[in-house]
Amino acid sequence: MLIEGDSTRRIDVDDPEVNMDDAQRLLYRGELFTGEVTEYLGNALVVFDDDGLTFRESYEWDEDGRPTKSWRLGDGF
């Protein structure tokens, strides 16, 4: 699913409409994608730039849904 807000486009890397081409570029619905890419890892959400390398932010929460940690680029992560 594509989420658009405050001029940033964001997709979930596990979305079935997300693929990579032969040059390892990110595609969404068959077109090159620019924006942020999210990935859920257990109780954590990680956000990268579309290059898949530049870390932007991360959030973690406990089993009850309470936030436990968060990081943003520039916080020393």
N, C-alpha and C positions, 0 to 999 in steps of 0.2 A: 504494500500500500504506500502510495506517495503522500507525504504530509508536507504542506507548504504553509509557512508562517514567517512573519517578519523577514521576507526576502530570502529565506533559506529553505531549500528543498531537502527533504530527508526521506530515506527509504530503509527498510529492514533488509539486511543482506540475505535473510532466509525466505524472502518473498519469492514465490515461484516465477514471478515475472522479471527477476534479476538474474542476469547472466554475464559472462565475460566473453569477449571475442578472442580471436587468435593472438592478438597483441596484448592480451590480459587487461583490456580496458573494460570498465564497468558499463553494462547496458541495462536499461530499464525499458521494458516493452519494446525491445529491439533497437532502441536509440541510445547514443552515448549519454551518460548521466553525469551531471555535475551537481554537487551539493554534499550533504552529510549522509553517512551510512551508519546505521545502528546494528548492534548485535547483542542479543540476550545470552548471557552465560550464567545459568543458574539463577541466583538472586542478584545479578548485576546486569546493568545496561552499559555498554561501551559505545561511544560515538567517535567515528573517524571521518576525515575528509574523504572525498571520493577516490583519492589515490590509494586508500586502504592502509596507508602507513602513518599519516599524521593524526596522532591522538588528540581529541578535542575535550572529551569529558567522560566521566564514569560515575555511576550511581550504584549503590548497594542498599538492600533492605533485608530485614529479618523475615522469618516465617510468617509473622503477623502483619507484614506489610509496612512496618515502621522503617523510615530511612535510617541507615546506620553509617554510611560513608558517602562522600561525594568529592570529586576532583574536577578541576577545570584546567585547561591549558594555561600554564603560567603559575600554577600552584605548587610547582616543584615536583610534580609527578615524573 
